[in-house]
Amino acid sequence: MATSLKQSNTLVIDDFPSMRSMMMGFLKSMGVKSIDNAGTAKDALALLASKKYDIVICDYNLGHGQNGQQILEEAKHKNYIGYSTIWVMVTAEKTMDMFMGAAENKPDDYLLKPISEGLLETRLNKLIEKKMSLEPIESAVAAKDYMFAIALCDEQLKKHTTNTQDIQRIKSDLLLMTGNFSAAQVFFESILAVRNMPWAKTGLGKVHFLTRNYPQAKEIFQEILAENKMYLEAADWLSKTLDAMGDLEQAKSVLLSAMTLSPNAVARQKSLADAAYKNGELDLAQASYEKAIKLGEHSVHKNSSTYSGLAKVLSAKDDPQEALKVLDRSKVEFKGDPGAELQTAVIEGMVYQKLGQPDKAEAALAVAEELMRCQPGSVSLSTTMDMADALLALGQKDKACGLLAGVVKNNHENAGIISMVEAVFDKAGLSEEGGELIKASSEEVVNINKQGVLLANQGKLEEGVKLMKQALLTLPDSDLMLTNLCGMMLGLMSKKGKDERMMSEVRQYLDRVSKINPANKKYNTYMNILNKLAHSSPAGR
C-alpha cells in the first residue's frame, strides 16, 4: 500500500470516456502520477490480474456484460486484490438491489454521483490511513504464513487503531481458515462480550457448524436473523446447517426468504435450486436453476453444475429431450473445462437411460470414465455419486461399487457422506450388499492407518511416508491419510533438519486437507509446526 495518495497505483473503471477523463483529471489534480483506466470489465480484469493496485475507482453500471459489483466479486474471488486495496464504487442508482449487492460484496466506499474532487480526495485519504497497516498482514497471507499473519493482527489490535474492526475480521477469518476453532470461538466471544456484532456472531455460528455442533449453530444463525433479517450471510449458513441436519424443507424456506431481499446472488440462487431438487420440488428447482443460469451469465460464480442440475430436473420431469438441449448449451459454455465435460457426460448417460437408449447411455458414461481417469482427485462428490447412480441403472454394478468404495474410503469418518452412499445402494435395491461394501472399505482404511502409525512408532518414518504416499494414489481425498503423511514428513524433518522441497510438499498436502475437511483437528497443529520450521535456521548452522 502506498504511504500517500500521490504515491498510489490507481485504476479507474468506467464505460464512458468522458467520466474516465473527469475522474483521472481529479486524481492528477491530487498529485497522483500512476493512473490506469479501463472502459470494459474485460479490460479491467486483465489489468487487475497483471498489476497490484492500491486504489480502484469503479463505476457500477458498465453497460453490457459485468457490472462493477461483479468485477469486485471476481477480483476478490481470484485474489487480484487484497486487504490493503481500496475499492470505491461509484453510482447514480439507489435501488434495493444495488444496496444489497454492496452489502454482500463490501466495497470500501460507495459514492453517489455527482462527485466532487474534494469529496473524493477526502474519502481516499481517510481510506489510505486505514488501509496502510494491512499490507504486512496481506503479504504474510500471500506467503501462506498464516500464523505470522495472525501475530501481526494481534500487534495491530494492541494499538487500538481506526481499523480495529477490519483487523478483527481478518484475524477471525484466518483462525477459521487454519482450523483453530477453539481460538476462534474465544475470539468471537470476547468481541461479543463488548458489543453484539452480527459478523462476530455469524463467525461464532460458523465455529459450531464446522465442528458439527449443528443445533448450536442453528440457534445462533436464527438469533442473528431475528435481530437483523438483512444479514444474509447468516441466512446462507443457517440453510447449510439445516441441510446438514436433514431439514431440507426449512433450508429451502430460509433461502427463499433471502432471495426476496437479494435477488441477484448467483450462488444463493443455485443453493436454492439444489435444496428444492433434494426436496422433490421440481418446479421450484427448475425455475431456480434457470434464474441462476441467467444471473450467472457475467458472474465468476457461473458454473456447469447449474446446467447439469437443470438437466437432472428436466429428466426427472419426463422432459429428457429438453434436458439434452441444456447439456448441449453447457458443452458450448464450458468447452475445454474437463470438470464440466465430465459432469455433462455423466448426466447425459442418465438422460439417455431415461430415454430408453442404453447404447447412447453407455457411450456417454464411457466418455465420463475416461475423463475421470484423466483428473484423479479432482472429481466432485456429486459427480461421482451421479456416475455411480447411472452405472447401477445400466447394470454396471462392479464399476459403480468401485466408485462408491472410493467415496467411502476417502470419507469413512463422515456420517453424512456415508448416508449418501447408503441411499444410492438403497435406490438400486442393494442395501445389504452396500452395507457390506461400506464396512469392508472403512476397515481397509483403518488397517492402512494402523500400519502407518505402527511404522511411525517404530521410528521407520521413511517407510511410513512411502506407505502413505502409496495409499494416496487410491485415496486422494482422505484427510486422514493426508494428515498422517504430513505428520511423518514433519517428523522426518525434526530428526534430519528442514528440507525446502519436503516443506513445500507438506504445505500442498495441508492445503488439500483444509479444502476437504476444514474441521480436521490436526491441520492447525501441523501448520504451526510447518511455519515454525520455515522460520528456523537451516540444518547444520
N, C-alpha and C positions, 0 to 999 in steps of 0.2 A: 504494500500500500504506500502510495506516495505520501510524503510528510506534509504536503500542502497542495492546494487546488492547482496552483501553477505547474507543479511537477507531475500531475496525474496523466495517465494514459486514458483517454476518453473516447467513447464511441457514441455517436448519435444515430438513431434509427427512426426514419420517418419516410413514408412513401411519397410525400410532397417535397420536391426540390426546394421550394420557397421556405418551407418550415425548417428543413435541414439547414439551409443557409442562415436563417434567422438564429437558430439555436447555436450554430457554430460561431456566428458573429458575437453572440452573448459570451461564449466561452473565451473567444480571442480577446474580448474586452477585459475579461477577468485575468488575462495573462496566461491562459492555458495554451501550451505550444503543441502538444501531441494530441491531435484530434482526427479520428477516422469517422467515416459516415457510410451508411448503407440505406438503400431505398427499398429493399425487399427482405423478407425473412430469410431466404436462402443465402443472400449475401451477408446478412448479419451473423448467421450461424457459422458461416465459413470464417469470418473474421474472429468470432469468439473462440473458435476451435484452434486458430493459429496464433493467437496473441492474448496475453493476460491484460485485462483492462481493470483500471481502478474504479472507473465510473462508466455506467451505461445509462444514457437517457433515451428512452424508448417510447414511441407513440403507441397507443393501444390499438387503434384501428389502422391497419396497413393495407386495406383493400382486399383483393383476392388472396386466399391462402391463409397462412398462420397470422393470428393477431399477436399483440405484444405479450399478453399473458402466456400464450402458447410458446413463444420464443423463450420467455423466462423459465417456463416449466422444463423445456428441453435443455436449456443451458444448465439448469441445476441437475437434471437427471444425468447428463453426460459429463458433469464436473467441469464445465467450461468456466464456471465462476465459483468462487469460494466464499468463505465467511467475510473476507475483507472487501469484497467487491460491492460497490454502491450501485443499486439498480433503482432508477427513478422512472416511474410510469407516468406518461402524460396523456391526458384525455379530455374530450369535450363532453363525454357521456356521464350520466349519473344514474344509470339503471341498477336494479337489484342484481341482475346477472353480473354486471361489472363489479359491484360491491362484493359479491360472494366470491368471484374469481380472484379479486385482490386479497380477500381474507384467507383464501386457501393457498395461494401461491406466494404471498407475502413479499411484494417489492419493499424496498426500504422507505420509499416515499411515493405519494400519489399526488400529482399536481393537476389541477383543473385549468383548462385554457380559459381566457388568455393568460399567458405567463409573462411576468416582467423579469428583466435581467437581475434586478435587486432581490426579488423573491428567490430566484434560482440560486444566486450566489450565497445567500444566507442559508438556505437549506443544505447546499452542498458542503459548505464549511462546517456546519454542525455535524453532518454525517461523517465527514473525514475525521473529525475529532473523535467520534465514537468508534470508528472502524479501525483506526491505526493499530490499536493494541491487539487486534485479532490476527494480524498477519503471521506472527510466530506460531500461533496455535494452528493456523491453516497449513503452514509449512510442515509441522510435525505430523499432522493428519495425512498430508500428501505423501510423506515418507512412511506412513503406516506405523509410526511410533506413537501409538495411542496413549500409552501410559505417560509419556513425556507431555503429550498434548493435555492430558488431564491435570498433570502437575502445573503446567502453565496456566490453565484455567484457575486453579487454586491460588496461584500467585496473584493473578489479576483480581480475584474476588476479595482478597485481603485488602486491596487498595480502595474498595468502595467507589469504583469509577461510575461514570454516567451510563455505561452499557452493561451494568451488572446483570440485568435480566438476559441479555443476549449471551453472555458468558455462561450463566447458569444453564441455559437451554443447550448450549454446545456441550458443556460437561455432561449433562444428563443424557444427551444423545450418544456420547462416547461410552458412558457407563453401560447403556443398554446394548450398544453395538458390540462391546467387548464381553458381554455376558456377565458383567459384575452386578448381578441383580440385587444382592444384599446391600451393596454400597449405594446402588441407585435408589432402593427403597428408603434407606436412611436419608439420602439427599433430598428426595421429593418430600418426605415427611417433615424435614427441617424447614423447607420453603413454605409448606402448607401451614406449619405452626405459626408462621408470621402473618401470612396472608393467603386467602383462598384463591389461588391462581388456576384457571382452567387447564392451562398447558401442563402444570405440575401435577394436577390431579389426574389428568389423562396419562401422564407418564407413570404414575403410581398404578393405574389400572393396567397399563402395558406390562409392568413388572409381574403383576398377578397372572395376567394372560400367558406370558412367556414362561412362567413357572407352573403353568397348568392349574392354577387356583381359579378356575373359571367362575364359581359362584361369587367370589370376592370381586373379581374383575367386572362381572356383570353389574353388581351393586354400585360400584364406583362410576362406571360409564353412565348408568341410569341417573345417578345423582347429578352428574355434570349436565346432562341434557335437561333435567328438570329445572336446573338453575339457569341454563342458557341453551335453548333449543338450536341456536345458530352455530354452536360449536360443533361442526360436523365431523371433525376428526374423531370425536368421542362416539359419534353415530357409526362411523366405519368400524371402529374397534368393538363396539357393542354388537354389531352384526356378526363380526368374526367370532366373537365369544359365544353368541347364541348358536351359531353354526357348529362350533366345536362341541357345544352341549347337546346338539341334536335337535334344537328348537328351530327348525327351518322356517316355519310359518312366521314366527316373531322376527327372525333375522330378515326375512323379506319385508315385513312391515316397517322395520326401522329404516331400511334403505329406501323404501317408497316415500316415507316422510322426508328423508334427507333430500331426495331428488326434487321434491316440490320446492325446496328452498334454494338448491343449487343445481339447476337442470343441465348444466353443461360439463359436468365432471365425468370424463370418459371412463376412468377406472371404476368409479362408483356405479355407473350405468351397467358396465359389464358384470360387476358383482351382483347387482340386482337381477340381471338376466340369468346368471349361474344359479342364484338362490331359487328363482322361480322355476327353473328347469328341474332342479333337485326336488322341488316341492310338487312337481307334476302339473304346474300351472303353465301349460304350453302357450296359450295366447299371450299372457304377460311376458313369458320368456322370449317369444318371437318378437314382440313389439320392442322389448328392451334391447335385444341383440341388434335389431335393425337400427335403433336410435344410437347405440354405441358405435356401430359401424359408421353412421353419418357423422357423429360428433368426432370420431377418431380420424377423419379424413386428413386433417392437418396437425394431428397431435402425436407427440412422442409415444403416447400410450396406444397407438394403432397396433393391433395385434391379430395374428392369424387365428388365435384361439376363439376370437369373437365370431369369425366366419365359420369355423368348424362347429362352434356351439349352435349357431343358427341352422346350419345344415342338419345337425342332430335333431333339433326341434322339428324342422320341416319333415324329416324322415319319420319321426315319432307321430307326426300329424297326418301320416299317409300321403305325403306330397314329395316322394323321393326325386321326381324329375326336377322340381324347384330346388331341392337340396343340391343336386348335381350342378345346377346353374350357379349357386352360391360358391361351391367349391371351385368352379371354373374361374370365378371372379378372384378368389383367393390365390389361385395359381398365377394370375396376372399381377396382382398387387404385391405378392411376396416372392416373385420369381428370383431364384438364386439363394433363397434362405432355406438351408437344409432342414431346420426345425419345422418351418411352415410346410415345406414339401412333405415331410414325414406325417405331420398332423393331417394334411389333406388326403394323403394316400390311405391312411387308416380309416378315416371317416368315409371315404369313397368305397372302401371294402364293405363297411357296414351298410351303406346305402344300396349298393348293388345286391347285397344279400337280401335286403328288404324288397328289392325289385324282382327277386327270384332269378337272378343271373349269377349263379355261383362261379362260372368261369371268369367273369369280369371281376367278381369279388376276390377270387384267389389271385388274379393278376395284380390287382391293386395292393393286396396285402404282401405279395412277393416283393413289390417295389418298396413297400414300407419296411419289410425285413432287411432289405439291402441298405436302406437309409439308416436304419437303427444300428447296423453293423459299422457304418461309417462314422457314427457320432456316439461312441460309448461314453456313459457317464454324464451325458448332457440331455437325455430324453426326459421330458416332464413326466411326472407320475400320472397325470390324467391321460396323456397319450399312451403310456404303457398299459394302463387299465383298459382303455378303449380297444387297444390292439388285442389284448387277451380275450376280451369280450367277443370281438369279431372272429378271432380264431376258434373259440369254442363254438360259436354259432355255425361255423363251417365244418365242424367236426375235427379240427386240427388240435386235439386235446394235448398232445405231448408238447407242442410248441407253446401253447397257452400256459401249461403248467410250468414250463421252463421260465417264462416271463414272470409269472406270479411268484415262483420260488425266489427269483432275483429280488422282487419287491420286498418279500418277507425278510430275506437275508440282510438287505440294506436298511430295514426299518423294524427289526424284530422286537424292539422295545417300545414302538409307537402303536398304542392300542387303537387309535383312530384309523391308521392305515391298515392294520391287520383286519379291522372290521370291514373295510372296503374290499379287501381280498376275499374275505368270507362271503360278502354279498355277491361277488362275481361268481363264485362257486355255487352259491345257493340258486342264483338265477339259472345256471346251467344244469341244475339238478344233481350237483356233485358235492353236496355238503360234507358227507363223510370222508370222501377222498381228499377234499380240500383241507379238512381238519388235520388229516394225517400229514399232508404236504407241509402245512404251516408248522406243525410240531417238529417234523424232521429238519426243515430248513432253519428253524430257530436253534435247534440243538447243534447243527453244523457250525453256526456262527459262534455259539458259546464254546464249543470244543476248540475251534481255532484260537479264540481269545485266551482260553485256558493254557493252550500250548505256548502262546506268545508270552503270557505272564510268567510261566514256568521258566522259559529261556531267560527272561529278564532277571528273575530272581536268582538264577544260576550265574548271572554275570555274562551270559552269552548274548550280548546286545547286537552284535553284527548278525548273528543267526536270526535273532528276533526281528530285526529290521528287514532281513531278506524274506522271512515268512509273511510279515505284514504287507510288504510290497506285492508279494505274490497273491495274497488274499485280495488286495485292492483291484487286481485285474478283473476279478469277477464280482467284487463288491465295491464299486467306485463311489457309491453314495452312503456307505456305512460310516457314520460319525464315530462309532466305537472303534473300528479298525484305524481310521484316520488319527484319532487322538492317541491310541496305543502306539502307533508308528511314531507320532511326534514325541511322545514320552521317551521312547527308546532312542531316538535320534538326539534328543536333548541330553539324555543320559550319557550317550557316547561322547558328546562334546564336553560334558562336565568332567569326563575322565581324560580326554585327549586334547582338550583345547578347542576353541571355536573354529569353525570351518565355514567360510563365506557361502560356498555352494550349498552346503547342508542347511545353513540358516535360511537361505532363500527358499529351499525346498520345504522346510518346516513352515515358513510363513505362508506359502501357497497352500499347503495342506490345511493350516488353521483357517485360512480364508474360506476354504471349502466347507469346513466344519461350521463356521458362523452362518453360512448360507443354508446348509442342510438342517441344522438344529441350533438356533440361537440360544436355547436353554442348556446346551451342553456344559456341564459343571467343570470340566477340565480345561475348557477353552481359555478362560481368563487366567488360570494358573499357568498354563503353558505360554501364553502370550507374555505374561510378566517375566517368566524365566528367559524367553527369547529376547525381549527388549533389554534385560539386564546383561545378557550375554553380548548383545550388539554393542553396548557401551563399555564392555570390559576390554582390557588390553589383549592383543594377540598372544597366542601361546608362545612361550619361550622368552617373553620380555619381563 
